[in-house]
Amino acid sequence: MKTSYRFIIALLFTALAFNGCEKDLLDTNPYGAIGSQAMWTSESLADLGVLGVYQVLRNDYTGLNMWYFDQEGFVGMNRAATALTDGNVTAGDGLFSNFWRQHYEGIRRANDAILNLQENAPLTPEKKGRLVAEVKFLRAWFYYNLNQVYKGVPVYLEPVALEDANRGRETEAAVWQTVITDLTECINDPNLPNFYAKGNKDFGRASKAAAYALRGKAYMWMKDYAKAEADLRKVGELGPTIYQGDYEKLFKAANEQHPEMIFSVQNIGVSGLGSNTQWYLGSRVSFGSCWNNYLPHPDFVESFEKKNGAVFNWEDFLPGYNAMTPAQRVVFFLRDGLTATEISNFTKAGADMSKYLPAGNEARIKAVYDDRDPRLKKLIITPYAPYVGALGVADQTYTLRWPFRNNAAAPFDIRTDTNDKFYYLWRKWVYDGATETPARNYGPIDQPLLRYADVVLLLAEAINEQGFSQEAVTLVNSVRKRAGVVELQSSDASAPTYVASQVAMRERIRNERRWELCLEGINLFDEMRWGTWKEKKFTTGNGIKQIHGVLTSPYSWRGDYIYKWAVPQVEIERNSNLVQNENWDN
């Protein structure tokens, strides 16, 4: 049963209907009646006003669909080229303007709420303190996200009339300090709870654990690793824990309020109030007939270790694979029992059909994925793996085979919007069968924004950046153990899991974050924070590609300056005091 907090959000959403989203960013007459002084004259109205700030998390780039950015990072890909990856992005691109607009909408609402809670709302001091702390956390979240990509933005900490919203950009360091200040005030407020347990009617609201986690993440961007370490350690003292069950089940409805989930977008199975991951990540055999717009990148899949912790290498399974061209390698991914026509077509396309096994091809390639980190097959539908989808309103098992055959009867192949190409498909955030979600555009499972595994791996990173330590190894192992992966160690140098230096541990931690946290809106920003986006995403010859490596569309690196996103052109035209990031004027 969903909590009353979520149902209030639902009622608020219905009432607001996003009225404020199209208004000027810092207008003092926001979201319908919410925000006017009259809105804050009773306790119930003040509650709704605060929930109006939370409601901004339901925008694409502020919370609800932050998972999208993994497609721009290392782990995923859009099956159509995007402005960031095709090298043609400009300051006028909608990604930049929408990201800016949606976050400043949240800041505008937060500033209005903080002022009115303090000056107009008839609340007890205790409740007033808690609500102000919650809103300051949300404001810090919005500024945190903005500063990750723009590296310095205008700072407004009070309601500002549109004609006065003309401040220049603060430095990146100054914006981080704004985030730190807001979160410190949250942490210091005695009325903000440490953490909300499963079933609490206020589960999903900001807490001290969330504030410590976000402040620790900000310190990681600032490279103040000692302060990050202190904050990230504190999170674990306040209630969050690592889920000890099956990794895949952590992201199912039964565990959506597990203590590993520190802060999340609250979804319910009501139109417009749930996730739409099914729509964009699922396939045509997922309930609702979905689009598979976003796909796992083959480089990401190949990064997953073998079960014993060794680095994956195709040669260990298919000798000669690495020397073959992508077109030749297609042979290894073909289904058993090809027809003469299919064999002829693949031969003409360049596949080395001398290596085809008419009755064992599927088993041979399936073994490659069976001997891997168990998270791989729980995150991704790999070749010849089953997926329980929907046939009308009934569950039906499908299998990812190549080439696709539109069979009228079992065994059924997974049908996609890309049947002429062979791509990996996401399993994470795609609902099983015909009953887990009421429709393709409003799944009921919460979307995590802060998860304790993220905190644990960041803590390991903060410790390691101050010098190699066995404690960092132990922390990473707490995540690997849950995943069912062989643990790292620093005693047997001949073992594949041996790690005994800061540099080696750094790469281990980064890979763990890529695998563990994929599709949670973290990877792109991690790669930007580490300065690895170019080397991981834009390697020579990389691009949108099929499982076997055949390229569909190449990526193009526009220049190192895209580590700082363009200030939206529309905002510069509106505010002459805004200075563009370097190299975006051409």
C-alpha positions, 0 to 999 in steps of 0.5 A, a space after each residue: 500500500 502506498 503511503 499517504 505522502 504519495 497520494 498527497 503528491 498525486 492530488 497536488 499533481 492533478 491540481 497543479 497540472 504543471 501550471 508553473 513549468 512554462 512560466 518565467 523562471 523566477 517569477 513570484 507568481 508561480 504554480 497556480 495559487 501555490 506560492 502566493 502569500 494566500 497559499 501559506 495561510 493554513 497548515 494544510 496549504 503550507 503542506 501543499 506548498 512544500 509538496 509543490 517543491 517536491 513535485 518538481 522532481 517529477 520533471 525529466 531532468 530533475 529526478 524522474 528521468 535522470 536515468 536518461 543521462 546514462 545513455 549519454 555516458 559510458 553505459 548506454 546509447 540512444 539508438 539514434 544519434 544525440 546532439 552530445 554524441 554526434 558532435 553537432 551540439 550547440 548552445 541552443 540545444 533543448 537539452 541545455 535549456 530544459 535542464 536549466 529551466 527545470 532546475 530553476 523552476 525548482 529553485 524558484 519554488 524552493 525560494 518562495 516556500 522558504 520565505 513564506 514558511 518563515 514569515 506566513 505559515 501558521 506552524 509550530 516551530 518544530 514543523 516549520 523547522 522541518 519543512 524549511 530544512 526539507 526545502 533547503 535540501 531540495 534547493 541544494 539538489 537543484 543547485 548541485 545538478 546545475 553545477 555538475 554541468 554548467 560549472 557556475 550558475 546564478 545564485 538566487 536564495 530569495 524570490 526574485 521578480 522577473 525584471 530583477 532576475 539578471 544576476 551573473 554567474 557565480 563561480 563553480 566554487 561559490 555554487 558548491 559553497 551554496 550547496 554545502 551551506 543549505 545542506 549544513 543547515 538541514 543537518 543542523 536542524 534538530 527537527 529534520 529526522 535522521 531517516 524514514 523507515 519503510 512504511 512511514 507515512 513520510 517515506 520519500 521526504 528529505 532526511 539527515 541521511 539524504 543531506 549527508 549523502 548529498 553533501 558528501 557527493 558535493 565534496 567529492 566534486 570539490 575533491 575535498 576527500 577528507 570532508 567527503 569521507 566524514 559525511 559519507 561515513 555519517 550516512 551509514 550511522 543514520 539508518 541506511 543499509 545494503 540490501 542483502 538479497 538478490 540484486 535484481 529484486 532490489 528494484 522490484 516493488 517489494 523492496 522499493 522502501 528498503 533502507 538502501 533507498 535514501 531518497 527517491 522519486 515517489 511513483 504510483 500506478 496512476 497516469 502521470 504519476 509513475 515512471 515511464 522507463 517501460 516505454 523507452 527501455 522496453 521492447 515491443 513484447 513488453 507490456 504496452 508495446 514499447 520502443 527500446 529507444 535506449 540501449 546498453 552499449 556493447 563496450 559497457 557489456 564487455 566491461 563486466 568481469 568474469 565470475 572469478 573476477 578476471 577481466 573479460 576477454 572474448 579470446 577466452 571463449 572464442 579464440 580468434 574473435 579479436 582479430 576478426 572484423 565486426 562483420 565477420 564476428 556476426 557468425 557467433 551470434 546467429 541462431 541455430 538452424 539457419 535457413 539456406 537463404 539466411 546463410 546466404 544473406 549473412 555470407 554476403 554481409 561478410 560473416 565468416 560462416 565457416 565458424 557457424 555451428 548449425 546445432 550449437 551456435 546458441 549454446 556457444 555464445 550463451 556460455 560467454 554471458 553465463 560466466 560473468 558478473 551476475 549483475 550483467 544478466 540481471 541488468 541486460 537481456 543478453 543473446 539467447 536469454 529469456 525475458 518474460 513479457 506480455 502477450 495481450 494480458 497474459 505473461 509470455 516468455 520471449 528470447 533474444 535471438 538473431 536473426 529475428 523471426 516473426 513466429 506465429 507460435 512458440 518459441 517466440 523471439 523478442 520483437 523490437 523497433 530495431 528488428 533489422 539490427 542486433 542490440 542488447 536490451 535493458 532488463 533493469 526498470 523494464 517490468 516483467 509480464 502483464 501485471 507489474 505495471 498498469 501501462 507503459 507510461 506509469 510504472 509504480 516502482 520508485 526511482 532512486 536518486 540517492 542509494 546507499 550502495 552509491 554512498 558506500 562506493 563513494 566512501 571507498 573512493 574518498 578513502 582511496 583518493 587519500 591513499 590506498 587502504 584495505 578499508 576501501 577494499 572492504 567497502 567495495 566488497 560489501 557491494 560485490 558480495 551482495 552481487 554474488 561476485 568474487 571479492 577483491 583482496 590484496 594478499 595473493 598477487 596471482 589472483 584476478 581479484 588482487 588489488 594493492 595500489 591506489 591506481 588499481 583500486 581507483 579503476 576497480 571503484 570506477 567500474 563498480 560504480 558503472 556496473 552497480 549504479 547503471 540507469 540511475 542517472 549517475 554514470 555520465 556525471 561520474 565520467 565528467 567528474 573523473 574526466 573520463 567521459 572522452 576516453 570511455 565514450 568517444 574512443 576511436 571508431 566508437 559509436 552506436 553499434 550492435 552486439 557484435 561491433 558492427 557500427 550503426 552511427 559513429 560518435 564525434 567528440 566536439 572538444 574538451 570544452 563540452 565537459 562544461 555545458 553551454 549556458 542556454 542561448 535563450 537564457 543569455 538572450 534574456 539576461 545580458 549578465 550571463 557569460 557563456 562557457 568558453 568555446 560555445 560561441 562558435 
